[in-house]
């Protein structure tokens, strides 16, 4: 008897990148959320990285992921709100210096490397306080850790459902 075909046609992992400096108050939010996602997911399904900022080394990780979720604080937006934005490449070359890179540049570099890139999202909120404090965001930002985790997990689930082999009946998926 032949074993059943796997539900996922290609087993690439989702990538979650927590961006920020854990020693700078609200800037610790990205790594805090990413660590919680690591604790709630399987290493077989999700790769979690912690980075101080966007780096060229992330290009290969983005290019080989099933989906990418970047978690960070922002310097604009509304206080007390979780923002989710899909990032699209501008179909241009990335900025020549990585010191000036933005998320769109990371996506553009991955697109330049492989052509089509996986879906990329940024989950963020307005940072309010960047004083020196280890893993200690301000109370309004700390209150958004769980809602941000929920958004990241939702995006990962949605990316998983788009990789399901359509020839397998839904009631046979585990």
N, C-alpha and C positions, 0 to 999 in steps of 0.2 A: 504494500500500500504506500502511495506517495504521500509525504507529509504535506499539510496544507500550506499554501503560499502565504508569506507574511503580509500583513495588512498594509505596511508601509513599503512603497516601491523602492525607495532609496533611504537608507538609515543614516541620514545626516542629523547632527544635533542642532538644537536651537542654541544660540549664543546670547548670553546676558553679560553686559559689561557695566560694572559699577564705576562711574567716573567721579573722581573727587579726592580730596585730601582729608584723611580721617582726623587730622590735627587742627582743622580749621572750622569748627562749629558746624554750621549748616552744610558745608562742603562735604561732610562725612556721609551725607544721605545716600548718595549713589552706592558706595561700598557697603553701607549697612543693609540697604535693600537687597543688593546682590548676594550678600552672605545669607540672608534669610531665604532667598530663592534657592541657593545651594543646599540649604538644610531641608528644603521641602521638595526637592526634585531628585531624580536619578542622574548620576553621572553619565549613564548610557544615553540619556535624552537631552540633557542640557549641560553645556559648558559655561562655567561662570568665571569671568576674569575681573580683576580689580586693577584699575589704572588711574593715574593722576590726571591724565589728559589723553587726547587723541594722539596716537602714535602710528607711524607707518607699519609697525609690526602687526597692527590690527587688520591690515588689508587682507592678508591671507586668511585670517580667521573669519572675516566677514564673507569673503568669496567662497568659502567652503561650508558655510552654515546653511541650515534649513530656513532659519529666520533669525533676525538680530534685534535685540532690545537693549538700547542704551539707557542707563538711568543716571540722572544728574540733577543738580539744582541749576536754576537759571537766574539771570540778573534782571529779567523782565517777566511779566505775567501778573496774575492775580494771586495775592496772598491766600493761603488756605485751600488752594485748588490744585488737583492733579491734572496736568496737561499731557495728552497723548497726541503725538504728531507723527505721521508717516513721512519718512525722509526719502526724497527722490533725487537722483542725480540730475544735474543740469546738463548732462551730456557734454561735459567740457573736461578739459584736463584739470587735475587737482592743482591747488595752489603750489607754486614752486618751493616754498619753504613750509615745512611742517609746523614751524612756530606760529604760523598764521592759519593753520587748518581749522576748518569747521566741519561739522558732521557731513555736510554735503560733499566736502572734499574727500572724506573717507569713502563715501559711497561711490564717488566718481573714480577714485583710484581702484577700487574693487571692480567696478564696471569695466574700466580700462584693461584690467588684468584678465577677466574672464568673460566679458560680454554682459550677460544678464546677471543681476545680483538678486539675492533673496530679498524678501520684504525686510525693511529696516524701519524701526520705530524709535522715537525718543520719548521716554516717560520722565517728566520733570515737574518741578514746582519752583516757585519763587524763593530764593534764598534770602534770609533776612539778617543773619548774624554770622560773620566769618572770623570772630575772635578765636584766639588759641584755646581750644578745648578738645581733648581726645575723645573721639566717638560720641560727642555730645551735641547734637543739633538743638537749636532753640525749641521751646515747647510747641509753637505752632507748626514747625516743620517736622518735629518728631511725631506729632499727631497724624502725619500723612504716611508714615512708614507702612502701616498695614494696607491702606487703600492703594498705595503704589505697588505693593507686592501683589495684590489682587489684580491690578491692571496688567502687570508683567505676566502673571500666570495665565490670564485670559488670552493675551496675545500669543503666548506659547501654545496654548490649547488650540487656538484658531489656526496656527501654522501647522499643527499636527493634523488637523482635520482636512487640510488642503492637500496633504501628501497621501491620503488614503487611496488605495487601488480601487477604481470604480467598478472593476469586474467582480469584486467580492461583495455579496449582499451585506447590508448594514447589520443584520442580526447575527452575522458570523464574526463580526469584529469584536475583539476582546480588549 
